[in-house]
Amino acid sequence: MTSSVIEGLNILDVITADRIVGQTITNHPLVGYVPSISFLGTRFENLRIAGNPVELDLNHDIFGPRRMTTRPTQRILTF
């Protein structure tokens, strides 16, 4: 898991936010073999553009649901 936080964002008084939190969660299971990625916990607090409040509908599972399989992922190398 990685996290980054920006507080008091102000870009030329046009884009402002009290706080932006970015989180990335990855899972690389030994059983199931298929890695998964999630952005659960990512958020924007008091985001505004030109003084207007902006509400975002974030898709934390943009890469889709976690898939399970019983065999490892195969990679084909070509030269």
C-alpha positions as CSV (number, residue, x, y, z in Angstrom):
1,M,0.0,0.0,0.0
2,T,1.2,3.5,-0.8
3,S,-0.2,6.8,0.3
4,S,0.3,10.4,-0.8
5,V,-1.3,13.5,0.8
6,I,-1.4,17.1,-0.5
7,E,-2.8,19.7,1.9
8,G,-3.7,23.3,1.0
9,L,-3.6,22.8,-2.8
10,N,-3.9,26.1,-4.6
11,I,-3.1,26.3,-8.3
12,L,-3.3,30.0,-9.4
13,D,-6.5,30.4,-7.3
14,V,-8.3,28.4,-9.9
15,I,-8.1,24.8,-8.6
16,T,-8.1,24.5,-4.8
17,A,-8.5,21.7,-2.3
18,D,-8.1,21.4,1.5
19,R,-6.7,17.9,1.1
20,I,-6.1,15.3,-1.5
21,V,-5.3,11.7,-0.5
22,G,-4.1,9.2,-3.0
23,Q,-3.9,5.5,-2.0
24,T,-2.9,2.5,-4.1
25,I,-3.3,-1.0,-2.8
26,T,-1.8,-4.0,-4.7
27,N,-2.1,-7.7,-3.9
28,H,0.1,-10.4,-5.5
29,P,-1.3,-13.7,-4.1
30,L,0.7,-16.9,-4.2
31,V,-2.6,-18.8,-4.6
32,G,-4.8,-17.5,-7.4
33,Y,-1.8,-15.9,-9.2
34,V,-3.7,-12.9,-10.5
35,P,-2.7,-9.5,-9.0
36,S,-5.2,-6.9,-8.1
37,I,-5.1,-3.1,-7.8
38,S,-7.5,-0.8,-5.8
39,F,-7.6,2.9,-5.1
40,L,-9.8,2.5,-2.0
41,G,-9.2,5.5,0.3
42,T,-8.4,8.0,-2.4
43,R,-10.4,11.2,-1.8
44,F,-10.6,14.9,-2.5
45,E,-11.7,17.2,0.4
46,N,-13.3,20.6,-0.5
47,L,-12.2,20.4,-4.1
48,R,-13.1,23.6,-6.0
49,I,-12.6,24.9,-9.5
50,A,-12.9,28.7,-10.0
51,G,-14.5,28.8,-6.5
52,N,-17.2,26.2,-7.4
53,P,-17.4,23.0,-5.4
54,V,-16.7,19.9,-7.3
55,E,-18.1,16.5,-6.2
56,L,-16.4,13.5,-7.8
57,D,-17.7,10.0,-8.2
58,L,-14.5,8.0,-8.0
59,N,-14.3,4.4,-9.3
60,H,-11.9,2.8,-6.8
61,D,-12.1,-0.5,-8.6
62,I,-11.4,0.9,-12.1
63,F,-9.4,-2.2,-13.0
64,G,-12.3,-4.4,-12.2
65,P,-13.0,-7.0,-9.6
66,R,-10.3,-9.3,-8.4
67,R,-10.1,-12.5,-10.6
68,M,-9.1,-15.8,-9.2
69,T,-7.5,-18.6,-11.3
70,T,-5.8,-21.9,-10.4
71,R,-2.9,-21.4,-12.8
72,P,-0.1,-18.8,-13.1
73,T,-0.4,-16.1,-15.7
74,Q,1.7,-16.9,-18.7
75,R,3.9,-14.4,-20.4
76,I,5.0,-14.8,-24.0
77,L,8.2,-13.1,-25.0
78,T,8.9,-12.2,-28.6
79,F,12.0,-10.7,-30.1
